[in-house]
């Protein structure tokens, strides 16, 4: 609640500034970030689009357009936006890391690992490439090596919710339910709108006999926009 209050104050401040400077790409971009953090993806996307229309070489805004597209599982749109950002700034480590995530989801593992390595060469202080490496290793059945990469991501950024979620998935697969649930809980603490983490936490609660709490978490994941056959299977359980 406190976070939402702070974000509301930030967006109101930017809205006031934009009334005075409606053609400022930087303020449009900053307000887009605040809206995205509030979960207003549609509004954030519109703000980023306005920013790049006014400033077509705004690499950071193109990257954020890609991130929102990726969040909505529109891989083609996301890839195009990240490539656009990199065409404007080939040294943009975060865009390389995000492109690595795209290739990981498309199961183009060699391309994914190459982009992750390039991102780390450009900036060893970002957690994303380690998370992507973990995802690739996990998909290849190398769980222990994946865990090591997720832990590296968390060491760089203790607030990196995706790595906690992915650690939870690994621990769940190993049968370590208490540790898995601790990681899922940490992920939703850091990112209250993280639908997949709520769903996984809910399934863990079902497995431990906390039925009503588990159903509530899974329903919340649905309200946050998660569309998944697995969610319906878990509710049927």
Number of C-alpha atoms within 10 A of each C-alpha: 6 7 11 13 10 13 19 15 13 16 18 14 12 20 16 12 15 16 9 10 13 13 15 15 23 17 19 26 26 19 25 29 22 21 21 18 16 19 16 13 19 12 14 25 23 14 23 28 21 20 24 20 13 15 15 16 16 20 23 21 29 26 27 25 27 29 23 19 20 20 12 14 13 14 20 12 16 25 23 17 24 28 20 20 27 21 13 16 15 14 16 20 25 23 29 28 27 27 31 31 29 25 21 21 17 12 13 14 22 13 17 26 22 15 23 27 20 19 27 19 12 16 15 14 14 17 26 28 32 27 30 30 27 27 24 26 20 18 15 11 11 13 21 13 14 25 25 16 23 27 19 19 27 20 12 15 15 14 16 20 24 25 29 28 27 23 28 28 24 20 21 18 12 11 11 13 18 14 16 25 24 16 25 30 22 20 27 20 14 16 17 17 19 22 22 24 30 28 27 25 28 30 24 23 21 20 14 12 11 13 16 11 16 24 20 15 22 27 19 19 23 18 12 16 13 18 13 11 8 10 20 13 9 18 16 8 10
